[in-house]
C-alpha cells in the first residue's frame, strides 16, 4: 500500500475523473454521490462534499441524520457491520477508499479516529501511546515519539511524571486527550472525531476544543458534534445533514449567521418540527 | 432553541417597536413645539427623556441576557444585534428631540419666520423618514429600508441650504442672531435624526441579509426612491 503513503491529488487514476479535476487542490477527502446504508435502510443519501486540508470541518444534524455513518465511512469503520453497503465514491487524496486496492488497516494509519467515549487500553499511559507505533514497526526513538504525541495532545505536562501509571487512573478529559495522543502517535493525515466531548464536563470540553484549534495546524480534522455552539467555536467549515442528505456545506461563519437554506436556519435556531 | 426563547425574542421585538413609537412621538411633539414656539409642549418632551433612557437600558439588558443564556445564531442572532443597535439609535434620536424642544422653549415665534417654513419642511421629511425606517424594521422590509437612503441625501442638502441662508442673513442683519442660532441648532438636530434613521435602515438590511452595508459605497445610498 505504498500508494497510501505517497499519494497526491495528481494520481493518474484521479486525473481522469471529472470531479477530481474540478475539486479544490487542497481537498483531502472527497465524497462523490455517496450513498451509505445498512441492508435496505439508507443512512446517507447521495452526498457530495470536499473536506479541505488542514481545516476543521464539523458535521452537524439531528440524531439519525447520517453524520456518524458518514464519518465512520471515512476510515471504513462501517466494514465491521455486515449489512453495511456503499454506493458512489469516497476518495482519500484521490484514492477510492472502498476500492479493492485500499487496505483498511493502512487507511486507518492515515485517517485516525477519536470516539465519543474515551477508550484507553488497560495499560500504562506510555504503552497506550507507544502501542500502535510499535506494532506498526516504528524504528525511531519511541520515548521521543510518546513525549511529542502527548505534548501535541496537550497532556504531557499533566502526565510526564506518571507515564507508567495505568491510563484508567486519568480523568475522563485526560483519557480523551490520551486517545487523541494515541491517534497522533501514528502521525496521521486526518483525525476523525465522533462527538469527542459528549462525555466530558465543560472544563475538559474546553481543553479538547483548545486542542482541536492547535491540531488544525498539523492535521485535517473532521468533527461530528451535536453541540452546535461547539461546531461554531472550533470549525472552519460546517456541513448540515438531515435525514441522510447533505442540506448545506459552507464556511462556519456563514452557516451560523446567514445560512443559505431555510432548513439549516430552522435547525440552528431550534425551529425544527 | 425553545419555544420559550422564541416568545422572549418576540416580546423583545415588540418592546423595541414600542420604543420606536415613543421616540417618534417625542420627535413629532418637539417639531410641533418648535413650529409654534410652544413651551408647554417642549417641557413635556423634555420630561420624557428619563422614560426613554430607562427603556433603552432595559432593552439592552434583555438583549445581553438572551445572548448569554441562549447563545442565539442565524436570524435570531441578527435580530438581537439589530435591536441592540437600533435601541441605541432611538435613544440618540430622543436626545435630538430634547435638544429641539430645549431650543423651542425660548424661540421667539415672530423671529426667524423666514426660516420656519424651511424647518417645518425639513421636520416633516425627517419624521416621515424615521417612521419609514421604524416600519421597515417592524416588517423586515429591505425595499422600505433602502428608500430612506435617498431621503437622507435630500435632508442633508436642505440642511446645507438652511446654513447658507442663515449665514447670509446674519451677515446682512446681525439682529436676531440668538434666534438664528436656535434655528440652526434645530436644523442640525433634525439632520442628526435623519442620520440615525439611516443607521436603523442599514440595520434592517443587516437583519434581512446578514450584510453590513455601512461605509460600503456599492450597496448604500440608493438614488431611486
Interface residues (C-beta under 8 A of the other chain):
Chain A: X228 X229 X232 X256 X257 X258 X259 X264 X265 X268 X269 X270 X271
Chain B: X1 X2 X5 X6 X71 X72 X73 X74 X75 X76 X77 X78 X209 X210
